[in-house]
Amino acid sequence: MLDGITASLITNWNEAYTKAHVHANATTLDGITAEKVAAWDSAEASAKAYADGLAGNYATAAQGTKADTALQPADVVALTSAEIDAAIANA
């Protein structure tokens, strides 16, 4: 054995190596399935299609008329968790 390297240190290193990839939220991560990912992807695609549809019929007050380019980045808002959950449930 090398000077200063004790059995206790080796045990600690082995334990650290074993736990090198442990998550506090492992139960949540383990619950993510291919079906859930597919549902999330579908909800995102539906939300994008909906927003794209609105964009073609939306004009800002300054523009005054409908235009394909009327939707501005500042006009876009994020969906809430409840809205995402509802979209997934209805997908």
Phi and psi in degrees as GROMACS dihedral restraints (atoms count N, CA, C in turn):
[ dihedral_restraints ]
;  ai    aj    ak    al  type     phi  dphi    fc
    3     4     5     6     1   -72.9    20    10
    4     5     6     7     1   149.4    20    10
    6     7     8     9     1   -58.3    20    10
    7     8     9    10     1   129.8    20    10
    9    10    11    12     1    89.3    20    10
   10    11    12    13     1   -16.5    20    10
   12    13    14    15     1   -91.9    20    10
   13    14    15    16     1   109.7    20    10
   15    16    17    18     1  -100.7    20    10
   16    17    18    19     1   167.0    20    10
   18    19    20    21     1   -60.7    20    10
   19    20    21    22     1   -34.6    20    10
   21    22    23    24     1   -64.6    20    10
   22    23    24    25     1   -42.6    20    10
   24    25    26    27     1   -63.3    20    10
   25    26    27    28     1   -42.5    20    10
   27    28    29    30     1   -62.5    20    10
   28    29    30    31     1   -41.8    20    10
   30    31    32    33     1   -60.3    20    10
   31    32    33    34     1   -45.1    20    10
   33    34    35    36     1   -62.1    20    10
   34    35    36    37     1   -42.3    20    10
   36    37    38    39     1   -64.3    20    10
   37    38    39    40     1   -42.4    20    10
   39    40    41    42     1   -63.1    20    10
   40    41    42    43     1   -40.6    20    10
   42    43    44    45     1   -65.7    20    10
   43    44    45    46     1   -43.4    20    10
   45    46    47    48     1   -62.2    20    10
   46    47    48    49     1   -40.4    20    10
   48    49    50    51     1   -63.1    20    10
   49    50    51    52     1   -42.5    20    10
   51    52    53    54     1   -64.6    20    10
   52    53    54    55     1   -36.2    20    10
   54    55    56    57     1   -96.5    20    10
   55    56    57    58     1    16.8    20    10
   57    58    59    60     1   -61.0    20    10
   58    59    60    61     1   -23.9    20    10
   60    61    62    63     1  -132.4    20    10
   61    62    63    64     1    63.6    20    10
   63    64    65    66     1  -113.6    20    10
   64    65    66    67     1   137.7    20    10
   66    67    68    69     1  -113.7    20    10
   67    68    69    70     1   139.3    20    10
   69    70    71    72     1   -66.6    20    10
   70    71    72    73     1   -27.1    20    10
   72    73    74    75     1  -104.6    20    10
   73    74    75    76     1    35.0    20    10
   75    76    77    78     1   -57.5    20    10
   76    77    78    79     1   -37.0    20    10
   78    79    80    81     1   -63.0    20    10
   79    80    81    82     1   -42.9    20    10
   81    82    83    84     1   -64.2    20    10
   82    83    84    85     1   -47.2    20    10
   84    85    86    87     1   -61.5    20    10
   85    86    87    88     1   -39.7    20    10
   87    88    89    90     1   -65.5    20    10
   88    89    90    91     1   -23.1    20    10
   90    91    92    93     1   -80.7    20    10
   91    92    93    94     1    -8.9    20    10
   93    94    95    96     1   -78.2    20    10
   94    95    96    97     1   117.6    20    10
   96    97    98    99     1  -113.3    20    10
   97    98    99   100     1   166.6    20    10
   99   100   101   102     1   -60.5    20    10
  100   101   102   103     1   -35.7    20    10
  102   103   104   105     1   -65.0    20    10
  103   104   105   106     1   -41.3    20    10
  105   106   107   108     1   -67.0    20    10
  106   107   108   109     1   -41.1    20    10
  108   109   110   111     1   -62.7    20    10
  109   110   111   112     1   -42.3    20    10
  111   112   113   114     1   -62.0    20    10
  112   113   114   115     1   -40.6    20    10
  114   115   116   117     1   -65.6    20    10
  115   116   117   118     1   -41.1    20    10
  117   118   119   120     1   -63.7    20    10
  118   119   120   121     1   -43.4    20    10
  120   121   122   123     1   -62.6    20    10
  121   122   123   124     1   -41.2    20    10
  123   124   125   126     1   -64.5    20    10
  124   125   126   127     1   -42.9    20    10
  126   127   128   129     1   -63.3    20    10
  127   128   129   130     1   -39.7    20    10
  129   130   131   132     1   -64.6    20    10
  130   131   132   133     1   -43.0    20    10
  132   133   134   135     1   -64.1    20    10
  133   134   135   136     1   -40.5    20    10
  135   136   137   138     1   -64.5    20    10
  136   137   138   139     1   -42.1    20    10
  138   139   140   141     1   -63.8    20    10
  139   140   141   142     1   -40.5    20    10
  141   142   143   144     1   -64.9    20    10
  142   143   144   145     1   -45.4    20    10
  144   145   146   147     1   -61.1    20    10
  145   146   147   148     1   -41.3    20    10
  147   148   149   150     1   -62.8    20    10
  148   149   150   151     1   -47.7    20    10
  150   151   152   153     1   -64.3    20    10
  151   152   153   154     1   -40.5    20    10
  153   154   155   156     1   -62.8    20    10
  154   155   156   157     1   -37.5    20    10
  156   157   158   159     1   -64.8    20    10
  157   158   159   160     1   -39.6    20    10
  159   160   161   162     1   -66.9    20    10
  160   161   162   163     1   -36.5    20    10
  162   163   164   165     1   -58.7    20    10
  163   164   165   166     1   -36.9    20    10
  165   166   167   168     1   -70.7    20    10
  166   167   168   169     1   -17.5    20    10
  168   169   170   171     1  -116.5    20    10
  169   170   171   172     1    18.6    20    10
  171   172   173   174     1  -117.7    20    10
  172   173   174   175     1   133.7    20    10
  174   175   176   177     1  -132.2    20    10
  175   176   177   178     1   143.3    20    10
  177   178   179   180     1   -76.6    20    10
  178   179   180   181     1   161.9    20    10
  180   181   182   183     1   -58.0    20    10
  181   182   183   184     1   -36.4    20    10
  183   184   185   186     1   -66.4    20    10
  184   185   186   187     1   -32.4    20    10
  186   187   188   189     1   -80.5    20    10
  187   188   189   190     1   -33.7    20    10
  189   190   191   192     1    76.4    20    10
  190   191   192   193     1   -18.3    20    10
  192   193   194   195     1  -132.8    20    10
  193   194   195   196     1   163.5    20    10
  195   196   197   198     1   -72.2    20    10
  196   197   198   199     1   140.0    20    10
  198   199   200   201     1  -154.6    20    10
  199   200   201   202     1   147.2    20    10
  201   202   203   204     1   -61.3    20    10
  202   203   204   205     1   -27.0    20    10
  204   205   206   207     1   -99.7    20    10
  205   206   207   208     1    12.7    20    10
  207   208   209   210     1   -70.1    20    10
  208   209   210   211     1   -31.8    20    10
  210   211   212   213     1   -72.7    20    10
  211   212   213   214     1   122.1    20    10
  213   214   215   216     1  -105.5    20    10
  214   215   216   217     1   153.0    20    10
  216   217   218   219     1   -52.1    20    10
  217   218   219   220     1   -37.0    20    10
  219   220   221   222     1   -67.2    20    10
  220   221   222   223     1   -18.6    20    10
  222   223   224   225     1   -83.7    20    10
  223   224   225   226     1   -13.5    20    10
  225   226   227   228     1   -87.8    20    10
  226   227   228   229     1   132.5    20    10
  228   229   230   231     1  -119.3    20    10
  229   230   231   232     1   155.0    20    10
  231   232   233   234     1   -80.6    20    10
  232   233   234   235     1   150.6    20    10
  234   235   236   237     1   -75.5    20    10
  235   236   237   238     1   148.2    20    10
  237   238   239   240     1   -80.8    20    10
  238   239   240   241     1   164.9    20    10
  240   241   242   243     1   -58.5    20    10
  241   242   243   244     1   -39.1    20    10
  243   244   245   246     1   -64.8    20    10
  244   245   246   247     1   -39.7    20    10
  246   247   248   249     1   -67.3    20    10
  247   248   249   250     1   -38.8    20    10
  249   250   251   252     1   -65.5    20    10
  250   251   252   253     1   -45.8    20    10
  252   253   254   255     1   -59.7    20    10
  253   254   255   256     1   -40.1    20    10
  255   256   257   258     1   -66.0    20    10
  256   257   258   259     1   -39.9    20    10
  258   259   260   261     1   -65.0    20    10
  259   260   261   262     1   -40.3    20    10
  261   262   263   264     1   -65.5    20    10
  262   263   264   265     1   -42.8    20    10
  264   265   266   267     1   -64.5    20    10
  265   266   267   268     1   -30.1    20    10
  267   268   269   270     1   -97.7    20    10
  268   269   270   271     1     3.8    20    10
